[in-house]
Structure formats: C-alpha cells, structure tokens
Amino acid sequence: MEYRLVDRLPTVEEFVAVTTAVGWTDAYDPAAIPASLAASLHGVVAVEGDRVIGIGRLVGDGAIYYYLQDLAVLPERQRRGVGVAILTRLEEWIAGRAGTRTFVGLFAAGESVSLYRRFGYAVHEGMTGMFHVGPYRPAAR
C-alpha cells in the first residue's frame, strides 16, 4: 500500500466518508461539520491514489492546549501504520509550536487506546477527564 501524508484538513466529504466507515455516524451533527473543520488548528490526511484513507486534526488554543481529534483510518487500511504516521505528523506540528508547559489531550476508545499509550499518553492521577455529550443545555444550579 502506497500512501502519502498531506498537511491539510479533510474536506467535509472526506471527513464524512472516513468517520462513517469507522462507525462514527452518531458522533456528529452533520450541519456542524463545516464550521468544526474550519475552526481546527491543523489537519493531516493520508491519501492513497486519489482516495483519502485516514484523517486526523488538532483543535485547541494553539498556545497551551491542543487536542488530538478525529484520528481515523478506513477499516481496510488499519494496522498498516497509517494511524501511527498521522499521529506522528500531528505531534511534529505541535512540537514546532509547543511551549514548556503544553497540554495535549485526547479521548480514546476501544483498540485505539493502545496506539496512544505507545506515544506516551496516559491517565494521570489527580486529573479526571470530564465531558458533556449530546444537546447542550446549561445545567440547573
């Protein structure tokens, strides 16, 4: 398999194709995808021929906080180093901008946990990841 990495965000169509292939169809409001991609800090796509086979992007403030977001590879191209290559390229981009106290976060599920652990990501004592998913409504206090 010959592929190349391109430093750019996926198009909406590429994003939908890859995330649908990995089963993330319920993870996004389709109407919000264009604005979400546009607000990204950086993106990397893996391209085989003229087909995008993997994507990854960074969100955050571009100074202290970075989040690895939407790293996904088509199922038939997984376990061939594509995800590792995308993650490596994203980390290189961060390294060129990171300060001495940079926070890089992510959410991992299933088999992807082992990939991120290989790159040094871990659960840290004293820190609990918390998040709200679904329609956002301010909580009653």
Disulfide bonds with the S-S distance in Angstrom:
none
